[in-house]
Amino acid sequence: MGELEVRRLGVVPYDEALALQRQLVEERRAGRVPDLLLLLQHPPVITLGVKGDGGRANVVATDEKLAELGIAVHETGRGGDVTYHGPGQIVGYPILDLRPDRCDVHRYVRDLEDVMIRVCADYGVAATRIKGLTGAWVGAEKIGAIGVRLSRWITSHGFAFNVSTDLDHFKLIVPCGISDRGVTSLERVTGRRLSIAEVEDAMVLRFQDVFERQAAGTTHASSLR
């Protein structure tokens, strides 16, 4: 099993997380750090992908409404369309070197889906894939979204898993450009309150299982200050 370093960073502004990922991709490429999994939350933000116009046409809220709610809009450099990040959502940014034996983009996306599907199963929720779409789904509602970037087989960006997210904020956009399906959260489908830390624990375990990595250490936000 390969080594995995987990960094649980708490709430991180989107632009700071973007800069951190760029730095860590280069450090991973140079072999200065092992494979990493960053787990964090973002303040409310709408992010745009590189597909077409990045999803700008799928932002249905006015600039005035977004300003009133304090929701920023950021371009990202990842694949996919528009999505929303906010408190109560676990965002996972794996910084992995997929060489030599996992150099398959489709497999990588399926593996990220598998991590989220397994976490749902840990809470008694039957999540699935939907043919032709990415992410983890509970019925016709998305519980986990994926948008990745690979640079010479070093990964960045990743997944966003709704635990206790304010689902009303997804109404400000057409999530991932898909107008005929909804969005849900783990709290909504289980009907109970859940702690982010507890679900992150499950996420780390399932990530290790799927990617055949062993977490050698976990860094928490408090120890980085």
Secondary structure, 3 states (H helix, E strand, C coil): CEEEEEEEEEECCHHHHHHHHHHHHHHHHCCCCCEEEEEEECCCEEEECCCCCCCHHHECCCHHHHHHHCCEEEECCCCCCCEEECCCEEEEEEECECCCCCCCHHHHHHHHHHHHHHHHHHCCCCCECCCCCCCEEECCEEEEEEEEEEECCEEEEEEEEECCCCHHHHHHECHHHCCCCEECCHHHHHCCCCCHHHHHHHHHHHHHHHHCEEEEEEEEHHHHC
